[in-house]
């Protein structure tokens, strides 16, 4: 019972850290008070989860010895892979939506679409390309260990 609860706490902590990072990015982009409040809430949640984990480890330190790090790495790789794939899918969908907007293309003499350079931003290209190696490594590790 304690082992499954400990594993649940670790997974919740990882998810909370991902949400925390999303709130940080959202706050810096929009300077919105809602994003800042979410940022503060995730700080509090992370603190509570870590405090519970520390108390559990102080009471029964053999929990950490019975855990297999390979399973935790599998979960971590799966979370990272899913997050990065969601980022790539979101960028791709935004580009597809822009490609259908007449503001982002002209028609040439033969009636074919000629896309403008502003259909994709430099940040999107950088995010897509720079996250590719991590996505491939995390996905490969996740699927190899899953099989």
Helices and strands as residue ranges (DSSP letters): H 2-30, H 33-59, H 62-66, H 69-99, G 102-104, E 105-107, E 113-115, G 117-119, H 122-130, H 132-146
